[in-house]
Amino acid sequence: MIAETAPLTLDLRQDVALLTAALIDIDSVSGNESALADAVESALRQLPGLKLVRDGDAIIARTDLGRAERVILAGHLDTVPLPVTEGSLGTVPSSWPSGIPGEGVLYGRGATDMKGGVAVQLALAASMFDGGAEPSKDVTFVFYDHEEVEAVKSGLGRLVRNHGHLLEGDFAILLEPTDGTVEGGCNGTMRLEATTAGEAAHSARAWMGRNAIHAAAPILERLAAYRPQTINVDGLDYRESLNAVKIHGGTAGNVIPDRCVVEINYRFAPDKSPDQAEAHVRQLLEGFDVVRTDSAAGARPGLHHPAAASFVAAVGAEPKPKYGWTDVARFSELGIPAVNFGPGDALLAHKDNEHVAAEAVRACLRALQAWLS
């Protein structure tokens, strides 16, 4: 008989930096979020005044204080895989535990993306029911799985489909790493394939065929010469990018290739719909067979909304655009203005030395507490 493993326990009232360390120590690579989701659910169920719904490894926890406004605070539980190290037994995942060595820095997978932000959500929820001032707004906390993988698996997307009425709100904050600065909206992203066709032949008699890889040269030349646009949307400057990210073709070292595919990624400003973005790429690559394989719309900043404006004022720093795609776009599709705001430098996300300053996590918590009080 196999003994049951005791559920992990989280202390939501400890220093939020130590809470971050505890979250980092729970492995939650995409597809393996159950242990962390169990711990989060168990901890939240100890708080009075929260109504919980769990769907798979995603959790919605809501206050019901009758406030005039409702704010959504969202974060994903999953991380990308651990780095690997070469050892005597071959390539194995590193254990990479958390810690606060030196000058109060937390190292570990998810430290930046985004267990620091999730720790802030949990600590904020606990602080609301510790006898202090109740929040000035109702709050919906959202914790979800499968953010770091293909969009079809997204836990937030599943919550939208299954519990969309519980995600209604006036303003949303996604606690992705922004170095403690508000980043409004996000660029959209699109993947396309440009294909060239040739005619196969023996490479010793190349003149009998047509080389599809050579025919792709103009595609690469146009992409290399392209100058990305910077587009102002609602006061923020979104820099675009358009790049070849992969190329494949050919069948053997002695065969002239009859097909070549150039894979392209376009990060486009939120002034465009995916259809408009696709039309832009098609115009640039006119004469070639171009197919869109995947896309996700961007999100306008929404900083004109009173709740967003008051939050920006409370944070105190000049807001910036978000160049990468984040789940603020999902909230934007629901008609909810959304921004990114969380501890940690996004440039450290997914790196082998991923880390976040303990004080950055504490400062993020203080900013949200002050705004909501």
N, C-alpha and C positions, 0 to 999 in steps of 0.2 A: 504494500500500500504506500503510495507516494504522499508524503506530508505536504500540507498546503503551506505556501509561503505567506508569511504575515505581510499585510499591506504596508507600503512605505508611508511614513508619517511626516508631514510638513508642519513646521512651526511658523505660522504666518505673522507672528508678532515679534519675531527676532529681528535683528538688524537686517535690512533688506539686502545688503551685500552678502551676508551669511546665507540668507534664503536663496539668493542667486547661486551660491556655491552648491547648496543642497540640490537645486534643480539640475545643475550641470552634471552632478554625480549620478543622475538617473538617465541611463541610456534611452534616447528617444529618436534614433535615426528613423527616417520616414518608413512607415510600415511597422514600426516597433514602438508606438506611442502609448500602448495600453497601460504600462506600469506608471508612467507619469500622469496619464489621464485619471487613473484610479486614485493616485495620491492627491491630485488637484481636486477631484470631486469630493473625496473624503474630507479634505480640509475645509472646503467651502460649505459643506453640509453642517459644519459646526458653528457657522455664523448665523445668528438670527436675522430675519428680515430679507433673506435672499431666496428667491424661487428658482429652482434648478431644473434644467432639462438636459439629459445626456443623449447623444445620438452617435453611436459608435464610439470613437475616441475624441469626440468634440462635446463641449459643454457650454451651455448658456446659463448665466446666473444674473437675475434681475432684481433690482430694488423696486418697490411699489409704494412710494412716498407721496404720490399725488402731486408731484412737481409739474410746473408748466412746461419744462423742457426735459428731454431725455438724451443722454450722451452714451455712445457706444465706445467701449474700450476693448480693442481686439488684439489678439496675438496668437501665433502658431506655436505648437508644442514640439514639432519635429525639427530635426537638424539634418544636415547633409552627413554622409558617412564620416567616420573617424579617419584621420590620416593613417597611413600604413608605414611600418618600419620593416627593414630587412633583418631577419634573424636566422639562427641556425635551423629553424623549422620552416624557413621560407618567409613569404610575405604575410604578416599577421597584423590585425588592427592594434593600434597602440591603446593602452588603458587610459592614459591622459586624464588623470583625476583633476578636480578643481583645487583651488587653494588661493590664499591671499598672501603671497610672499612679498618681500621687499616693501614697496611703497603702496600697499593696498591694491594690488592688481590681481584680478581673477583670470586665470588661464583655463581653457578647456573648450571643447566643442560646444557651440551654442552660447558661449559667454557673450558674444556680440549679437549673434543672429539666432534666437532672440530671447534667451532665457533671462537676461537682465530685464527686458521689457515685461516678460511674463511675471517675474518676481515683483515688479512694481505693481502690476494689476492685482496680484494676490495680497500684497501688503496694504494696498489702498482699500481693498474690500474689507480686510480685517479692521483697519483703522476707523472705518465708518461706524462700527458697532462697538467701539471701546469707550463709550460714555462721552465722547467729544461731540462737537457740533455736527449735526446731520448735514449731508451734502445739499447744496442749493439746487441740484438737478437730480432727477432719477438717473440711474446708471445701469447699463447692460454690459456685463463682462462676457466676452466671448473668447474661448480657448479652443483651438481646432487643430486637426491633424492634416498631414499630407499637403503642406504648402510647398515643400522643396522638390516636388516632382511634377509630372505633367498635370495640366489644369483639370483634366477629366477626373482625377482622383481627389481633388481639393475638398477637404473637410468643410471649409467655409461655403463652397458651392453647394455641398450637400445640405448644410444647414439652411441655406437660402431656399432650396427646393422643398425641404421637409418642414421647416419652421419659420418661413419667411415673416409671418406676423409677429414673431418674437424679436425680429431684427429691425423693427421700425424705430426710427429715432430722428432727432433734429440735426445731429452732428456726430461724426465718428472720428476717433483717433486710433490709428494703427501704431502699436509701439515697436515698430521696426527701428533699427539703429540710425540715428540722425545726428549724433554728437550733441544732443540736447537742444537742437534747433528745429523749429517747425519747418517741414518740407511739404509744400502744397502739391496736391495732385500727383500725377506721374505720367511719364511718357508711355505711349502704347508700344507694343512689340509685334513684329510679324516675321514669319519665316517663309521664304519663297524658294523655288527651284527654277533655274534657267537651264534649259536642256538644248544641246546641239546634237545633230545627227550626222553621221558620216557613212562610209561604206568600208566594211572590213576587207582586209587583204593581207597577204604575207608581207612582213616588213622588208623582205629582200626584193619585193616588187611593189614598193609603196605607191608607185604611180598608178597602180591598178585600183587603188582605193581612195577614200577621202578621210582625213584624220579629224575626228570629232573633237579631240582635245585641242588641236591647233585652232579649230573653228571657235573655241571658247575664248580665245585671246581677246577679241574685242569686248566681251563681257567684262573681263578683268580690267581692261584698259579704261572702260567707262566708269567702273566702280572706283578704280584708283584715282581717276581724275575728278571724281565727284567731290564737291565741297559741301559738307553738311550745313544745313540751315540752323540758325538760332531764331526761334520764334517766340515773341512775347504773347503770353496768354494770361489775361487778367492780372497783369503787373509782374509776372515772373517770366524769366527768359529760359526757355527749354531748348537745350542743344540736342539736335538730332544726330544720328549716325547711321550709315548704310555701308555694310561690309560683306564681302565674301567670307564665309566662316568654314567652308569645307568644299572640296572638289573631288569627284571620283569618276573614273572611266577606264576603259581598257579591260582586256581579258587575259592577255599573256604578253610576255616580253618579245614575242616575234609576230604579233598581230597588230595591224593598224586598227585603232579603236573606232568603233562605229557609233559610240554614244558617250557623251560626257555630261555630267550634271554639276552645276555650280550652285551650292546652297548659300543663301543670302539671308542676313538678318537686318531688319530695318527697325530702328527705334525712332518713333515719330512723335511729334509734339501733340498734346491733347486738343489742338485746334482741328485735327483731322479725325474722321471716322476711319475704320479699317478699310473700307472701300475706297475712300479718297487716297489713303496711303498706298494701296495697291496700284491705283491708277498712276500715282506719281512714279512708282518703280517701273511700271510698264512703259511709261513715256520715255524714261531714261534708257530702257533696254528694248526699245522698239525694233522689231525685226527678229526678235528671238522668242522662243517658246517659253513663257513664264507662267508658273502655277503657284498659287498661294497654298501652303501646306498647313499653316497654323497662324493664329492671330489673337491678340487680346487688346481691346480698346484701352486708351489712356483715360485719365481723369483730370478734369479742370480743377484748379486750386480750391475754388469755393471759399476763398478768404473773405468774400463780401458778406457772408452769412454772419449775423450778430454773434453767435456762439463762437465761430471761428475767430472773428475779430477780437473778441474778449480774451480768447485763449492766447492768441499771438501777443496781445498786450501784456498778459500775465507772464508769459515766458520772457518777453523783453528783448529778444534777439530778432534781427531782420529775417523774415522768412525766405526760404530758398526753394528752388524747384527740385523735384525728385526725378532724376534722369532714368533710373531703372523702373521697371514695372513692379507694382506692389498691389496688394488686395484693396487699397483705397479705390481702385477701379471698380471692384465689385459693389462697394457701397455707393459709388457714383451712379452705377447702373440702377440702383434702387432709389435714386433721387436724394441720397443723403450726402451732403458735403462732407469731405473727409480729408484729413491730413496725416502725415507720418510724424511721429515724435517719440523718440526713445533714446536710451543710453547707449553709448558705444559708437565707434567709428565704423561706418558701413564698409570702408575699404579693408577692414580686418575680417569681415565675414568670410567664412569658408577657408581662411588661411590656416597653415599649420601652427602658427603662433597666435591664434585667435584669442583675444583677451579684452577685458573691459575694466576700467578703473572703478573701484568700489565706490568712490565718492561720486562718480558720474551716475551710478544707479541711485544713490541716495538723493542727489540733486533732482533727478527726474521725478522721484516720488514726492519730494517737497513741492515741486512746481505744480503737480496735479492736485495735491492736497490743498494748496493755497487757492488754486483756481476754483475748486469745487466747494470750498468751505464758505 
